Amino acid sequence: MRSGLKILVACAAFGLLAIGTWRLWIVRGTSMAQDRYDYAAAFENLRAVDRTPIVEIPAIAGKTPEELRALLGAPEICETTRYSSRCRYSPGQTEVVFIDGRADWITVADFGETPFAPQALMRLGLPQAPPVARDAEQMQWSELAGLKRVQLVGDGKRIEFARVKARTD
């Protein structure tokens, strides 16, 4: 007799659970997938995309190696060729090619998690502007802030590196 009572109690509990679920789905017009959690409120306090400059390209472009040493510190390594020299600096894994003794081609390789968007120009100390050319993996600007060409390259989600040509192509 006790086992029958256990079965009866279990069936009653199952029935109450079924009725409660039925009320949520049918009577109230909601489903379990339509929860009432406020996802927007959960994410509203997340930190905005970092727009702090990694390096200030306008301050670097056209400078001599000595002037860059004062701005960026000592280079990690330098190489000299017949027509130019190239130095690598730690801020942003920045590589500078000096042509005629002036910083001309600048590559910044460390953007962290910066999204692939024109706003990433701010990470280079440049004003935000719409690109003159864009595809899934690169954006390009001409004559931006007095620079010959600025190019951001990424995977469509994040910036992988920036290449700036200050005076020469």
C-alpha positions as CSV (number, residue, x, y, z in Angstrom):
1,M,0.0,0.0,0.0
2,R,2.9,2.4,0.7
3,S,4.3,1.9,-2.8
4,G,1.0,2.8,-4.3
5,L,0.9,6.0,-2.2
6,K,4.4,6.9,-3.4
7,I,3.3,6.4,-7.0
8,L,0.2,8.6,-6.4
9,V,2.3,11.4,-4.8
10,A,4.8,11.2,-7.7
11,C,2.0,11.4,-10.3
12,A,0.4,14.4,-8.5
13,A,3.8,16.2,-8.4
14,F,4.3,15.5,-12.1
15,G,0.8,16.8,-12.9
16,L,1.4,20.0,-11.0
17,L,4.6,20.6,-12.8
18,A,2.9,19.9,-16.2
19,I,0.1,22.3,-15.4
20,G,2.6,25.0,-14.4
21,T,4.6,24.6,-17.5
22,W,1.4,24.6,-19.6
23,R,0.4,27.9,-18.0
24,L,3.7,29.5,-19.0
25,W,3.7,28.3,-22.5
26,I,0.0,28.5,-23.5
27,V,-1.9,30.8,-21.1
28,R,0.7,33.6,-20.8
29,G,2.0,33.2,-24.3
30,T,5.6,32.8,-23.4
31,S,8.0,29.9,-23.7
32,M,11.0,28.9,-21.6
33,A,13.2,30.4,-24.3
34,Q,11.7,33.8,-23.8
35,D,13.1,34.5,-20.4
36,R,12.7,37.8,-18.6
37,Y,16.5,38.4,-18.0
38,D,17.5,42.0,-18.9
39,Y,20.6,41.3,-21.1
40,A,21.0,44.9,-22.1
41,A,21.3,46.0,-18.5
42,A,23.8,43.2,-17.8
43,F,26.2,44.6,-20.5
44,E,25.6,48.4,-20.1
45,N,28.5,48.7,-17.6
46,L,31.1,47.1,-19.8
47,R,34.1,49.2,-20.6
48,A,33.9,51.0,-24.0
49,V,36.4,50.1,-26.7
50,D,39.8,51.5,-25.7
51,R,40.5,54.6,-27.8
52,T,43.7,55.5,-26.0
53,P,46.5,56.0,-28.6
54,I,49.1,53.2,-28.8
55,V,51.4,55.6,-30.5
56,E,50.9,59.1,-31.8
57,I,51.6,58.8,-35.5
58,P,51.5,62.6,-36.2
59,A,54.3,63.0,-33.5
60,I,56.4,60.3,-35.1
61,A,56.0,61.0,-38.9
62,G,59.0,63.0,-40.3
63,K,61.1,62.8,-37.1
64,T,64.8,61.9,-37.1
65,P,66.1,58.8,-35.2
66,E,67.3,61.0,-32.4
67,E,63.9,62.7,-32.0
68,L,62.2,59.3,-31.9
69,R,64.5,58.1,-29.2
70,A,63.2,61.0,-27.1
71,L,59.6,60.2,-27.9
72,L,59.6,56.3,-27.9
73,G,62.7,55.4,-26.0
74,A,65.7,53.5,-27.3
75,P,64.9,51.2,-30.3
76,E,65.0,47.5,-29.6
77,I,66.9,46.9,-32.8
78,C,68.0,48.8,-35.9
79,E,69.1,47.8,-39.4
80,T,70.7,49.9,-42.0
81,T,70.5,49.4,-45.7
82,R,71.9,51.3,-48.6
83,Y,68.9,53.7,-48.9
84,S,67.2,53.5,-45.5
85,S,67.4,52.3,-41.9
86,R,64.7,50.5,-40.0
87,C,64.2,50.5,-36.2
88,R,61.7,48.7,-34.0
89,Y,60.3,50.3,-30.8
90,S,58.4,48.6,-28.1
91,P,55.3,50.8,-27.8
92,G,52.8,49.0,-30.0
93,Q,55.5,46.9,-31.6
94,T,56.2,49.9,-33.8
95,E,58.6,49.6,-36.8
96,V,59.9,52.8,-38.4
97,V,61.7,53.0,-41.8
98,F,63.7,56.1,-42.0
99,I,64.1,57.4,-45.6
100,D,66.5,60.3,-46.1
101,G,66.9,60.4,-42.3
102,R,63.2,60.9,-41.5
103,A,60.5,58.6,-40.2
104,D,58.6,57.8,-43.3
105,W,57.0,54.2,-43.3
106,I,55.5,53.3,-39.9
107,T,54.0,50.0,-39.0
108,V,52.2,49.4,-35.7
109,A,51.6,45.7,-35.0
110,D,50.1,45.5,-31.5
111,F,46.5,46.6,-31.5
112,G,45.3,44.1,-28.9
113,E,41.6,43.5,-29.2
114,T,40.8,46.7,-31.1
115,P,37.8,46.2,-33.4
116,F,38.2,46.4,-37.2
117,A,36.5,49.8,-37.6
118,P,37.5,53.4,-38.6
119,Q,37.4,54.3,-34.9
120,A,40.7,52.4,-34.6
121,L,42.4,55.5,-36.1
122,M,42.2,57.0,-32.7
123,R,44.6,54.3,-31.4
124,L,47.1,55.9,-33.8
125,G,46.4,59.5,-32.6
126,L,44.6,60.2,-35.9
127,P,41.2,61.7,-36.4
128,Q,38.3,59.4,-37.3
129,A,37.3,59.6,-40.9
130,P,35.6,57.4,-43.5
131,P,38.1,55.3,-45.5
132,V,38.5,56.0,-49.2
133,A,38.8,52.2,-49.8
134,R,37.6,49.3,-47.8
135,D,37.1,45.6,-48.1
136,A,36.7,42.7,-45.6
137,E,40.4,42.8,-44.5
138,Q,41.6,46.4,-45.0
139,M,40.7,50.0,-44.8
140,Q,42.7,52.8,-46.5
141,W,42.9,56.6,-46.2
142,S,44.7,59.1,-48.4
143,E,46.0,62.5,-47.3
144,L,44.7,62.0,-43.7
145,A,46.3,64.4,-41.2
146,G,49.0,65.3,-43.8
147,L,50.1,61.7,-44.3
148,K,50.3,60.2,-47.7
149,R,48.6,56.9,-46.9
150,V,47.1,55.1,-43.8
151,Q,46.1,51.5,-44.0
152,L,44.5,49.3,-41.3
153,V,44.7,45.6,-41.9
154,G,42.6,43.0,-40.0
155,D,40.7,39.8,-40.0
156,G,37.3,41.6,-40.3
157,K,36.9,41.5,-36.5
158,R,40.1,43.0,-35.1
159,I,42.9,45.1,-36.3
160,E,46.1,43.1,-37.0
161,F,48.4,46.0,-37.9
162,A,48.5,49.5,-39.3
163,R,50.8,50.7,-42.1
164,V,51.4,54.5,-42.5
165,K,53.4,56.1,-45.3
166,A,54.2,59.7,-44.3
167,R,55.9,61.1,-47.4
168,T,56.8,58.4,-50.0
169,D,55.1,55.4,-51.4
